Structure formats: C-alpha cells, structure tokens
Amino acid sequence: MQIGMMGLGRMGFNMARRLMADGHEVVAYDLNRDSVAALEKEGAIGASSIDDLVARLKPPRAVWLMLPAAVTEGAVRDLAAHLAADDVVIDGGNSNYRNAVDLAAELAPTGVHFLDVGTSGGVWGAERGYCLMIGGDAAAVARLDPIFATLAPGGDPSSGTAERGYLHCGPAGAGHFVKMIHNGIEYGMMAAYAEGLNILKSANAGAETRKADAETSPLDEPQYYRYDLDVAAITEVWRHASVISSWLLDLTASALAAEPDLASYKGNVADSGEGRWTLKAAIDTGVPAPVLSSALYSRFSSRGNDEFANKVLSAMRQAFGGHIEKQGKGH
C-alpha cells in the first residue's frame, strides 16, 4: 500500500522504515532535507514540498503526520488544502484530542477524512512495533488496515486487532483521548518506580547517622536503615516474574546497569502536555485522579517550580515556632 509520511523525526523515520520493510511504498517529506535523503537511501520516495508529496501519491491518498503538537493543526490545514474528497489525513502525534474533534468537523465538508492515531512505542517501535489507538471514520480506518497492521506488533491474524496492537477506539478524537489517558497513566507509573527506587537508595541512612550529629538526623531508629542496596541489581531481579515487571522497568534497569548513579542526568523532568490534558478531563468529568495529579506536580517540582513555596514554608516555621532552617544538601 502507498502512504505519505510527513515528519521524519525519531518516531516518524522509524515508522517509515517499518512500513517499507513490509512492502509498503512510502513517500516522505520533512523540512529537514537530510532526513528525506537518508530515508531515500533506504527505499523511500522523497518529496521536496507538500505539493510534491501530494503529487507523488495516487488517489485516494493517505498522509500520516508525525509532528510536534504545536505545529500539527496548521500543518493539517496546509496539507488538506492540497487534498481531495476521500483522501485521508492521519495525525499520529501527541495532539490534544479536542483538536482532532474540531479538525475532523472542519474537513468533513471537503470529503477529506481525518484520523487521530495515538501512537506509543517510542524509539524502539521499529523493532517492537507500535501500539495504535485510532479515532475517526470507520470506513477510512478499515481502508488503512494494512498500514495499521504493519506498524502494530502483530500476532495471530485470526485474533482481534486489539490483541495485535491496534484498535479503532471510536469517532474523531477517541484515539488521542485514549492515548492521552495512556500517557497520564505512564506519568503515574514512572513516578511510582522513581519514588520506590529513591527509598531503596536511601535505605542506608542509618549508617550515615552514626557519623552525623544525632540532632540533625531525620531518623529516630537508625538501626533499621543500614542496608547498602544495589538498586541496579534490584531493578534487574524485579524484571523476572515480579508483579511490577513492565517495559518501563526494563528500560529503568538498563539505564541503572549502564550508570548506577545516573550522574549524567539532572533530574529536570519535562512534561509534554498529555498529563495536563488528562487532569483536565478528570476535572471536567468529576473523576478523582490523585495519583496522576501527584505525578504531574512532581514533574513541576523537579524543575524547581516549588522553590519559592518551600522558602515560604521555612519562613512560616521560623515565624511561629522559632524553627531555624537546617542547612541540607546544596547549602
């Protein structure tokens, strides 16, 4: 099957590779000409502009966009202006599901179909496959099934698509909505691993207390915290038959094996929007989500956004109780 690929970043490039490996014809376009040239060497048909991309595709066309959320809406409109009825635009990025609802409605009078496809798999997807959460018109989804089947991890052809790694979740916006909640859950899982491993790393605090001034120690019973644990080895053993094993744990164990103290990381954790959108949906629908909200706020804290609040707390303690601020790490 033929498909256009617009956006050849880390995921888009590998998705194109996976499609070509399964015999699909990829027409590739990116503002970075080097990325296009690199994919041409692997068998893609390069395009130099949106006009050129559309011209090289046979009707009814399908173009998959893998672009940052901030530019996707404008890119969809630019592309759709060059398309015709029954063509399909697919947004596989991490866009807000509300934009998908609006764009599908906007394009409907032109006959151009808009599909929102939440895509999970990261930089490993070329080998492992991608989990695809699809929203949009059922007929357009069915027509592109060979593309989705190739990108997904695969499995028994007689089983349902969900078992093979892709699912038509519902009408416009449903795919991005499901992916948004997926990423919100991801925030919570990552935070749980990080917090648990931090406690393990601090389990030798009692041994440090023997050297420190007892007055400044946070421990009342230091004898119970004298375990010099190998956190990297612990994450590795958890990967084998543990109830908390997961791909996230696999990646964590790999990172710790390579660099046990993670010295090359600053711990400044970004958020790309999905966690915030997940919490808005929870608030709008009145659904409690304390774990997911805590995980998002911890990312804000990692960037130093709680510094002034902590200073206010210290000031209040000193004001009402005469508590002198202790000089901890970093002072």
C-alpha contacts under 8 A as a table, 3 or more apart, distances in Angstrom:
res1	aa1	res2	aa2	distance
1	M	23	G	7.66
1	M	24	H	4.87
1	M	25	E	6.09
1	M	146	P	7.37
1	M	147	I	7.39
2	Q	24	H	5.79
2	Q	25	E	4.56
2	Q	26	V	5.99
2	Q	27	V	7.65
2	Q	57	L	7.29
2	Q	58	K	7.79
2	Q	62	A	7.70
3	I	24	H	7.52
3	I	25	E	6.34
3	I	26	V	5.25
3	I	27	V	6.29
3	I	57	L	7.32
3	I	61	R	7.12
3	I	62	A	5.35
3	I	63	V	5.81
3	I	64	W	7.28
4	G	26	V	5.67
4	G	27	V	4.59
4	G	28	A	5.84
4	G	29	Y	7.72
4	G	53	L	6.99
4	G	54	V	7.98
4	G	57	L	7.11
4	G	61	R	7.91
4	G	62	A	6.15
4	G	63	V	4.31
4	G	64	W	5.97
5	M	8	L	7.49
5	M	12	G	7.30
5	M	16	A	6.95
5	M	26	V	6.63
5	M	27	V	6.06
5	M	28	A	4.83
5	M	29	Y	6.25
5	M	63	V	5.79
5	M	64	W	4.97
5	M	65	L	6.13
5	M	66	M	7.64
6	M	12	G	7.73
6	M	28	A	6.07
6	M	29	Y	4.90
6	M	30	D	5.86
6	M	63	V	7.00
6	M	64	W	6.07
6	M	65	L	4.78
6	M	66	M	6.27
6	M	67	L	7.65
7	G	12	G	5.83
7	G	13	F	7.64
7	G	28	A	7.94
7	G	29	Y	6.46
7	G	30	D	5.11
7	G	31	L	7.87
7	G	65	L	5.96
7	G	66	M	4.92
7	G	67	L	5.51
8	L	11	M	7.12
8	L	12	G	4.49
8	L	13	F	4.44
8	L	28	A	7.77
8	L	29	Y	7.36
8	L	30	D	5.95
8	L	35	S	6.36
8	L	36	V	7.43
8	L	66	M	7.14
9	G	12	G	5.20
9	G	13	F	5.66
9	G	66	M	7.53
9	G	67	L	7.88
10	R	13	F	5.79
10	R	14	N	6.59
10	R	122	G	7.92
10	R	123	V	6.24
11	M	14	N	5.30
11	M	15	M	6.04
11	M	66	M	7.41
11	M	122	G	6.24
11	M	123	V	5.92
11	M	125	G	7.60
12	G	15	M	5.09
12	G	16	A	6.22
12	G	65	L	7.99
12	G	66	M	5.52
13	F	16	A	5.26
13	F	17	R	6.39
13	F	35	S	7.91
13	F	39	L	7.38
14	N	17	R	4.91
14	N	18	R	6.23
14	N	123	V	7.47
14	N	125	G	7.17
14	N	126	A	5.18
15	M	18	R	5.10
15	M	19	L	6.23
15	M	125	G	7.34
15	M	126	A	6.06
15	M	151	L	6.86
16	A	19	L	5.12
16	A	20	M	6.20
16	A	26	V	6.58
17	R	20	M	5.20
17	R	21	A	6.12
17	R	39	L	7.81
17	R	42	E	7.74
17	R	126	A	7.02
18	R	21	A	5.13
18	R	22	D	6.57
18	R	126	A	5.53
18	R	127	E	7.84
18	R	150	T	7.32
18	R	151	L	6.61
19	L	22	D	5.36
19	L	23	G	6.67
19	L	24	H	5.42
19	L	25	E	7.61
19	L	26	V	7.39
19	L	147	I	7.25
19	L	150	T	6.29
19	L	151	L	6.64
20	M	23	G	5.05
20	M	24	H	4.91
20	M	25	E	6.11
20	M	26	V	6.59
20	M	43	G	7.35
20	M	44	A	7.48
21	A	24	H	7.39
22	D	150	T	6.73
24	H	147	I	7.96
25	E	44	A	6.91
25	E	45	I	7.80
26	V	44	A	5.23
26	V	45	I	6.19
27	V	44	A	5.91
27	V	45	I	4.62
27	V	46	G	5.78
27	V	47	A	6.65
27	V	53	L	6.66
27	V	56	R	7.17
27	V	57	L	7.36
28	A	36	V	6.29
28	A	39	L	7.63
28	A	44	A	6.51
28	A	45	I	6.08
28	A	46	G	5.01
28	A	47	A	5.78
28	A	53	L	7.22
29	Y	36	V	6.19
29	Y	46	G	6.30
29	Y	47	A	5.10
29	Y	48	S	6.50
29	Y	49	S	6.81
29	Y	50	I	7.41
29	Y	53	L	6.63
30	D	33	R	6.43
30	D	35	S	6.94
30	D	36	V	6.25
30	D	48	S	7.88
32	N	35	S	5.58
32	N	36	V	6.85
33	R	36	V	5.07
33	R	37	A	6.13
33	R	48	S	7.80
34	D	37	A	5.01
34	D	38	A	6.08
35	S	38	A	5.11
35	S	39	L	6.33
36	V	39	L	5.24
36	V	40	E	6.13
36	V	46	G	5.83
36	V	47	A	7.61
37	A	40	E	4.97
37	A	41	K	6.45
37	A	46	G	6.99
38	A	41	K	5.35
38	A	42	E	6.98
39	L	42	E	5.12
39	L	43	G	6.63
39	L	44	A	5.62
39	L	46	G	7.71
40	E	43	G	5.11
40	E	44	A	4.44
40	E	45	I	5.83
40	E	46	G	5.88
41	K	44	A	7.15
46	G	53	L	7.94
47	A	50	I	7.53
47	A	52	D	5.43
47	A	53	L	5.04
47	A	56	R	7.77
48	S	52	D	5.95
48	S	53	L	7.15
49	S	52	D	5.01
49	S	53	L	6.06
50	I	53	L	4.91
50	I	54	V	6.17
50	I	79	L	6.65
50	I	82	H	7.90
51	D	54	V	5.36
51	D	55	A	6.11
51	D	82	H	7.01
52	D	55	A	5.01
52	D	56	R	6.23
53	L	56	R	5.41
53	L	57	L	6.70
54	V	57	L	5.34
54	V	61	R	7.76
54	V	82	H	7.01
54	V	83	L	7.24
55	A	58	K	7.72
57	L	61	R	5.92
57	L	62	A	7.98
58	K	61	R	5.79
59	P	87	D	6.94
60	P	86	D	5.90
60	P	87	D	4.95
60	P	88	V	7.68
61	R	83	L	7.88
61	R	86	D	7.70
61	R	87	D	4.70
61	R	88	V	6.16
62	A	87	D	5.84
62	A	88	V	4.61
62	A	89	V	5.93
62	A	90	I	7.40
63	V	88	V	6.40
63	V	89	V	5.14
63	V	90	I	6.05
64	W	89	V	6.16
64	W	90	I	4.56
64	W	91	D	6.06
64	W	92	G	6.79
65	L	72	T	7.76
65	L	89	V	7.55
65	L	90	I	5.95
65	L	91	D	4.99
65	L	92	G	5.93
65	L	93	G	7.12
66	M	91	D	6.56
66	M	92	G	5.38
66	M	93	G	5.11
67	L	71	V	6.86
67	L	72	T	5.81
67	L	92	G	7.87
67	L	93	G	5.80
68	P	71	V	5.82
68	P	72	T	6.19
68	P	93	G	6.51
68	P	94	N	7.20
68	P	95	S	7.75
69	A	72	T	5.16
69	A	73	E	7.48
69	A	93	G	6.49
69	A	94	N	5.86
69	A	95	S	4.73
69	A	96	N	7.52
70	A	73	E	7.35
70	A	95	S	7.98
71	V	74	G	5.72
71	V	75	A	6.23
72	T	75	A	5.00
72	T	76	V	6.04
72	T	91	D	7.72
72	T	93	G	7.97
72	T	95	S	7.43
73	E	76	V	5.24
73	E	77	R	6.52
73	E	99	N	7.31
73	E	103	L	7.77
74	G	77	R	5.24
74	G	78	D	6.22
75	A	78	D	5.02
75	A	79	L	6.04
76	V	79	L	5.17
76	V	80	A	5.93
76	V	89	V	7.34
77	R	80	A	5.10
77	R	81	A	6.23
78	D	81	A	5.48
78	D	82	H	7.27
79	L	82	H	5.53
79	L	83	L	6.79
80	A	83	L	5.01
80	A	84	A	7.78
80	A	89	V	7.45
80	A	107	L	7.70
80	A	112	V	7.19
83	L	87	D	6.37
83	L	112	V	7.15
84	A	87	D	5.77
84	A	110	T	7.28
84	A	111	G	7.04
84	A	112	V	6.29
85	A	110	T	5.99
85	A	111	G	4.10
85	A	112	V	4.94
85	A	113	H	7.95
86	D	111	G	5.58
86	D	112	V	5.30
86	D	113	H	6.43
87	D	111	G	7.56
87	D	112	V	5.14
87	D	113	H	6.20
88	V	112	V	5.80
88	V	113	H	4.65
88	V	114	F	5.86
88	V	115	L	7.27
88	V	140	A	7.17
89	V	112	V	7.36
89	V	113	H	6.18
89	V	114	F	4.93
89	V	115	L	6.20
90	I	114	F	5.96
90	I	115	L	4.71
90	I	116	D	5.81
90	I	117	V	6.77
91	D	95	S	7.86
91	D	114	F	7.75
91	D	115	L	6.31
91	D	116	D	4.93
91	D	117	V	5.90
92	G	116	D	6.24
92	G	117	V	4.69
92	G	118	G	5.62
92	G	119	T	5.79
93	G	117	V	7.46
93	G	118	G	6.65
93	G	119	T	6.87
94	N	118	G	6.74
94	N	119	T	7.84
94	N	176	H	7.17
94	N	179	K	7.86
94	N	180	M	7.74
94	N	274	E	7.45
95	S	99	N	7.16
95	S	100	A	7.73
95	S	176	H	6.79
96	N	99	N	5.55
96	N	100	A	7.02
96	N	176	H	6.65
96	N	177	F	7.65
96	N	180	M	7.80
96	N	274	E	7.62
96	N	277	W	7.39
97	Y	100	A	5.06
97	Y	101	V	6.51
97	Y	116	D	7.92
97	Y	173	G	4.64
97	Y	174	A	7.09
97	Y	175	G	7.60
97	Y	176	H	4.81
97	Y	177	F	5.27
97	Y	180	M	7.86
98	R	101	V	5.14
98	R	102	D	6.34
98	R	173	G	6.41
99	N	102	D	5.09
99	N	103	L	5.92
99	N	173	G	7.62
100	A	103	L	5.12
100	A	104	A	5.96
100	A	114	F	7.72
100	A	115	L	7.78
100	A	116	D	6.29
100	A	172	A	6.05
100	A	173	G	4.89
100	A	176	H	7.65
101	V	104	A	5.44
101	V	105	A	6.39
101	V	172	A	5.16
101	V	173	G	5.03
102	D	105	A	5.24
102	D	106	E	6.11
103	L	106	E	4.89
103	L	107	L	6.09
103	L	114	F	7.21
104	A	107	L	5.30
104	A	108	A	5.98
104	A	113	H	6.90
104	A	114	F	5.18
104	A	115	L	7.66
104	A	136	G	7.85
104	A	172	A	6.34
105	A	108	A	5.21
105	A	109	P	7.79
106	E	109	P	7.00
107	L	110	T	5.51
107	L	111	G	6.73
107	L	112	V	5.71
107	L	113	H	6.88
107	L	114	F	7.25
108	A	111	G	5.24
108	A	112	V	6.11
108	A	113	H	6.67
109	P	112	V	7.79
113	H	136	G	7.83
113	H	137	D	7.12
113	H	140	A	6.98
114	F	136	G	6.43
114	F	137	D	7.69
114	F	172	A	7.54
115	L	134	I	6.98
115	L	135	G	5.64
115	L	136	G	4.75
115	L	137	D	7.17
115	L	140	A	7.97
115	L	141	V	7.63
115	L	172	A	6.68
116	D	134	I	5.87
116	D	135	G	5.07
116	D	136	G	6.52
116	D	172	A	6.74
116	D	173	G	6.20
116	D	174	A	7.58
116	D	175	G	5.53
116	D	176	H	6.01
117	V	132	L	6.20
117	V	133	M	5.35
117	V	134	I	4.38
117	V	135	G	6.18
117	V	175	G	5.22
117	V	176	H	6.26
118	G	132	L	5.69
118	G	133	M	4.79
118	G	134	I	6.36
118	G	175	G	5.34
118	G	176	H	5.00
118	G	178	V	7.35
118	G	179	K	4.98
118	G	180	M	7.95
119	T	130	Y	6.35
119	T	131	C	5.86
119	T	132	L	4.92
119	T	133	M	6.55
119	T	179	K	7.29
120	S	125	G	7.89
120	S	130	Y	5.56
120	S	131	C	5.07
120	S	132	L	6.60
120	S	179	K	7.86
121	G	124	W	6.02
121	G	125	G	4.62
121	G	128	R	7.56
121	G	129	G	6.72
121	G	130	Y	4.79
121	G	131	C	6.33
122	G	125	G	5.71
122	G	130	Y	7.99
123	V	126	A	7.18
124	W	127	E	5.90
124	W	128	R	6.06
124	W	129	G	7.62
125	G	128	R	4.87
125	G	129	G	4.45
125	G	130	Y	5.21
126	A	129	G	5.74
126	A	130	Y	7.77
128	R	153	P	5.95
129	G	151	L	5.62
129	G	152	A	4.80
129	G	153	P	4.07
129	G	154	G	7.61
130	Y	151	L	5.67
130	Y	152	A	4.66
130	Y	153	P	6.02
130	Y	165	G	7.08
131	C	152	A	5.70
131	C	153	P	7.16
131	C	165	G	4.99
131	C	166	Y	5.74
132	L	148	F	7.39
132	L	152	A	6.68
132	L	165	G	6.39
132	L	166	Y	4.50
132	L	167	L	6.41
133	M	166	Y	5.99
133	M	167	L	5.38
133	M	168	H	6.39
133	M	169	C	6.31
133	M	174	A	7.95
133	M	175	G	4.67
133	M	176	H	7.17
133	M	178	V	6.67
133	M	179	K	6.51
134	I	141	V	7.83
134	I	166	Y	7.47
134	I	167	L	5.90
134	I	168	H	4.60
134	I	169	C	5.53
134	I	170	G	7.25
134	I	174	A	6.86
134	I	175	G	4.18
134	I	176	H	7.51
135	G	168	H	5.97
135	G	169	C	5.66
135	G	170	G	5.16
135	G	171	P	5.10
135	G	172	A	4.91
135	G	173	G	5.57
135	G	174	A	4.67
135	G	175	G	4.14
135	G	176	H	7.16
136	G	140	A	7.62
136	G	141	V	7.08
136	G	168	H	7.93
136	G	170	G	6.42
136	G	171	P	4.35
136	G	172	A	4.11
136	G	173	G	7.03
136	G	174	A	7.44
136	G	175	G	7.83
137	D	140	A	5.47
137	D	141	V	6.28
137	D	171	P	6.16
137	D	172	A	7.12
138	A	141	V	5.03
138	A	142	A	6.13
138	A	168	H	7.72
138	A	171	P	7.79
139	A	142	A	5.10
139	A	143	R	6.24
140	A	143	R	5.12
140	A	144	L	6.46
141	V	144	L	5.32
141	V	145	D	6.28
141	V	168	H	7.30
142	A	145	D	5.12
143	R	146	P	7.74
144	L	147	I	5.44
144	L	148	F	6.57
145	D	148	F	5.08
145	D	149	A	5.93
146	P	149	A	5.07
146	P	150	T	6.22
147	I	150	T	5.30
147	I	151	L	6.36
148	F	151	L	5.22
148	F	152	A	6.04
148	F	166	Y	6.84
149	A	152	A	5.33
149	A	153	P	7.88
149	A	154	G	6.61
149	A	164	R	7.68
149	A	166	Y	7.36
150	T	153	P	7.62
150	T	154	G	7.31
152	A	164	R	6.59
152	A	165	G	5.10
152	A	166	Y	6.09
153	P	164	R	6.12
153	P	165	G	5.69
154	G	157	P	7.85
154	G	163	E	7.99
154	G	164	R	4.46
154	G	165	G	6.39
155	G	159	S	7.66
155	G	163	E	7.18
155	G	164	R	5.04
156	D	159	S	5.49
156	D	164	R	7.20
157	P	160	G	7.70
157	P	164	R	7.88
159	S	163	E	6.41
159	S	164	R	7.33
160	G	163	E	5.53
160	G	164	R	6.82
161	T	164	R	4.95
161	T	165	G	6.28
161	T	166	Y	5.41
161	T	167	L	5.83
162	A	165	G	5.09
162	A	166	Y	5.04
162	A	167	L	5.13
163	E	166	Y	7.54
168	H	175	G	7.43
169	C	174	A	5.73
169	C	175	G	5.87
169	C	178	V	7.71
170	G	173	G	7.85
170	G	174	A	5.22
170	G	175	G	7.14
171	P	174	A	5.73
172	A	175	G	7.41
173	G	176	H	5.48
173	G	177	F	5.98
174	A	177	F	4.96
174	A	178	V	6.13
175	G	178	V	5.35
175	G	179	K	6.24
176	H	179	K	4.92
176	H	180	M	5.86
177	F	180	M	5.01
177	F	181	I	6.44
178	V	181	I	5.28
178	V	182	H	6.13
179	K	182	H	4.77
179	K	183	N	6.17
180	M	183	N	5.22
180	M	184	G	6.27
180	M	274	E	5.20
180	M	275	G	7.25
180	M	277	W	7.08
180	M	278	T	6.06
181	I	184	G	4.88
181	I	185	I	6.20
181	I	274	E	7.60
181	I	275	G	7.82
181	I	278	T	5.71
182	H	185	I	5.23
182	H	186	E	6.22
183	N	186	E	4.70
183	N	187	Y	6.31
183	N	274	E	6.14
183	N	275	G	6.58
184	G	187	Y	5.19
184	G	188	G	6.68
184	G	274	E	6.36
184	G	275	G	4.70
184	G	278	T	5.91
184	G	292	L	6.15
185	I	188	G	5.11
185	I	189	M	6.23
185	I	292	L	6.56
186	E	189	M	5.10
186	E	190	M	6.05
187	Y	190	M	5.26
187	Y	191	A	6.15
187	Y	275	G	7.05
187	Y	292	L	6.63
187	Y	295	A	5.75
187	Y	296	L	6.77
188	G	191	A	5.11
188	G	192	A	6.18
188	G	291	V	6.06
188	G	292	L	5.15
188	G	294	S	7.84
188	G	295	A	5.21
188	G	296	L	7.93
189	M	192	A	5.14
189	M	193	Y	6.34
190	M	193	Y	5.30
190	M	194	A	6.11
190	M	248	L	7.47
191	A	194	A	5.02
191	A	195	E	5.98
191	A	295	A	5.66
191	A	298	S	7.92
192	A	195	E	5.29
192	A	196	G	6.06
193	Y	196	G	5.25
193	Y	197	L	6.07
193	Y	249	L	7.78
194	A	197	L	5.30
194	A	198	N	6.12
195	E	198	N	5.04
195	E	199	I	6.43
196	G	199	I	5.23
196	G	200	L	6.47
197	L	200	L	4.96
197	L	201	K	6.12
197	L	231	V	6.93
198	N	201	K	4.99
198	N	202	S	6.28
199	I	202	S	5.07
199	I	203	A	6.21
200	L	203	A	5.12
200	L	229	L	6.83
200	L	231	V	6.81
201	K	204	N	7.32
201	K	228	D	7.87
201	K	229	L	6.78
201	K	231	V	6.58
202	S	205	A	5.60
203	A	206	G	7.50
203	A	225	Y	5.14
203	A	226	R	6.26
203	A	227	Y	5.38
203	A	228	D	6.80
203	A	229	L	7.29
204	N	207	A	5.56
204	N	208	E	6.91
204	N	225	Y	5.20
204	N	226	R	4.27
204	N	227	Y	4.67
204	N	228	D	5.28
204	N	229	L	7.69
205	A	208	E	5.17
205	A	209	T	6.29
205	A	219	L	7.94
205	A	222	P	7.11
205	A	225	Y	5.67
205	A	226	R	6.40
206	G	209	T	4.95
206	G	210	R	6.81
206	G	219	L	7.20
206	G	221	E	7.67
206	G	222	P	3.98
206	G	223	Q	5.85
206	G	224	Y	6.83
206	G	225	Y	4.52
206	G	226	R	4.97
207	A	210	R	5.58
207	A	211	K	7.47
207	A	222	P	7.18
207	A	223	Q	7.82
207	A	225	Y	7.09
207	A	226	R	5.17
208	E	211	K	5.53
208	E	212	A	6.33
209	T	212	A	4.81
209	T	213	D	7.17
209	T	214	A	6.71
209	T	217	S	6.23
209	T	219	L	7.73
209	T	222	P	6.63
210	R	213	D	7.90
210	R	214	A	7.77
212	A	216	T	7.46
212	A	217	S	7.04
213	D	216	T	5.62
213	D	217	S	6.63
214	A	217	S	5.12
216	T	326	K	7.90
217	S	220	D	7.78
219	L	222	P	5.54
221	E	224	Y	6.13
221	E	225	Y	7.77
222	P	225	Y	5.41
222	P	226	R	7.24
223	Q	226	R	6.30
230	D	233	A	5.40
230	D	234	I	6.29
231	V	234	I	4.97
231	V	235	T	6.29
231	V	256	L	7.76
231	V	260	P	7.63
232	A	235	T	5.35
232	A	236	E	6.38
232	A	253	A	6.01
232	A	256	L	5.07
232	A	257	A	5.63
232	A	260	P	6.15
233	A	236	E	4.95
233	A	237	V	6.27
233	A	253	A	7.81
233	A	257	A	7.77
234	I	237	V	5.18
234	I	238	W	6.19
235	T	238	W	5.14
235	T	239	R	6.50
235	T	249	L	6.91
235	T	250	D	7.97
235	T	252	T	7.29
235	T	253	A	5.15
236	E	239	R	5.32
236	E	240	H	7.43
236	E	250	D	7.65
236	E	253	A	5.52
237	V	240	H	5.65
237	V	242	S	7.98
238	W	241	A	7.07
238	W	242	S	5.17
238	W	244	I	7.04
238	W	245	S	6.06
239	R	242	S	6.18
239	R	244	I	7.78
239	R	245	S	4.88
239	R	246	S	7.15
239	R	249	L	6.72
239	R	250	D	6.48
240	H	245	S	7.01
241	A	245	S	7.01
242	S	245	S	5.32
244	I	249	L	7.98
245	S	249	L	6.05
245	S	250	D	7.63
246	S	249	L	5.11
246	S	250	D	6.34
247	W	250	D	4.83
247	W	251	L	6.27
248	L	251	L	5.19
248	L	252	T	6.19
249	L	252	T	4.89
249	L	253	A	6.01
250	D	253	A	5.23
250	D	254	S	6.23
251	L	254	S	5.06
251	L	255	A	6.22
252	T	255	A	5.12
252	T	256	L	6.22
253	A	256	L	5.18
253	A	257	A	6.02
254	S	257	A	5.13
254	S	258	A	6.32
255	A	258	A	5.28
255	A	259	E	6.15
255	A	260	P	7.58
255	A	262	L	7.75
256	L	259	E	4.96
256	L	260	P	4.42
256	L	261	D	7.26
256	L	262	L	6.84
257	A	260	P	5.84
259	E	262	L	5.16
259	E	263	A	7.26
262	L	265	Y	5.75
263	A	266	K	7.54
265	Y	268	N	7.97
267	G	302	S	6.35
267	G	303	R	7.92
268	N	299	R	7.65
268	N	302	S	5.16
268	N	303	R	5.03
269	V	299	R	5.40
269	V	300	F	7.64
269	V	302	S	5.93
269	V	303	R	6.58
270	A	299	R	6.55
270	A	300	F	7.85
270	A	303	R	7.82
271	D	274	E	7.60
271	D	275	G	7.18
271	D	296	L	7.70
271	D	299	R	7.03
272	S	275	G	7.63
273	G	276	R	5.36
273	G	277	W	6.29
274	E	277	W	5.03
274	E	278	T	5.99
275	G	278	T	5.04
275	G	279	L	6.36
275	G	292	L	7.51
275	G	293	S	7.91
275	G	296	L	6.24
276	R	279	L	5.25
276	R	280	K	6.33
276	R	296	L	7.34
277	W	280	K	5.01
277	W	281	A	6.28
278	T	281	A	5.18
278	T	282	A	6.28
279	L	282	A	4.86
279	L	283	I	6.09
279	L	289	A	7.31
279	L	292	L	7.50
279	L	293	S	6.58
280	K	283	I	5.05
280	K	284	D	5.98
281	A	284	D	5.02
281	A	285	T	6.08
282	A	285	T	5.31
282	A	286	G	5.77
282	A	287	V	4.80
282	A	288	P	6.52
282	A	289	A	6.71
283	I	286	G	4.98
283	I	287	V	6.31
283	I	288	P	7.58
284	D	287	V	7.92
289	A	292	L	5.54
289	A	293	S	6.18
290	P	293	S	5.18
290	P	294	S	6.00
291	V	294	S	5.15
291	V	295	A	6.18
292	L	295	A	5.10
292	L	296	L	6.34
293	S	296	L	5.18
293	S	297	Y	6.22
294	S	297	Y	5.12
294	S	298	S	6.08
295	A	298	S	5.17
295	A	299	R	6.64
296	L	299	R	5.29
296	L	300	F	6.72
297	Y	300	F	4.98
297	Y	301	S	6.29
298	S	301	S	4.92
298	S	302	S	6.21
299	R	302	S	5.03
299	R	303	R	6.78
300	F	303	R	5.49
300	F	304	G	7.08
300	F	305	N	5.76
300	F	306	D	7.52
301	S	304	G	5.26
301	S	305	N	5.16
301	S	306	D	5.27
301	S	307	E	7.98
302	S	305	N	7.33
304	G	307	E	5.51
305	N	308	F	7.46
306	D	309	A	5.22
306	D	310	N	6.22
307	E	310	N	5.25
307	E	311	K	6.37
308	F	311	K	4.99
308	F	312	V	6.22
309	A	312	V	5.03
309	A	313	L	6.33
310	N	313	L	5.02
310	N	314	S	6.32
311	K	314	S	5.09
311	K	315	A	6.16
312	V	315	A	5.02
312	V	316	M	6.17
313	L	316	M	5.18
313	L	317	R	6.25
314	S	317	R	5.21
314	S	318	Q	6.24
314	S	325	E	6.40
315	A	318	Q	5.23
315	A	319	A	6.08
316	M	319	A	4.95
316	M	320	F	6.18
317	R	320	F	5.58
317	R	321	G	5.64
317	R	322	G	6.71
317	R	323	H	5.65
318	Q	321	G	5.45
318	Q	322	G	4.28
318	Q	323	H	4.35
318	Q	324	I	5.90
318	Q	325	E	7.44
319	A	322	G	5.80
319	A	323	H	7.67
327	Q	331	H	5.72
328	G	331	H	5.92
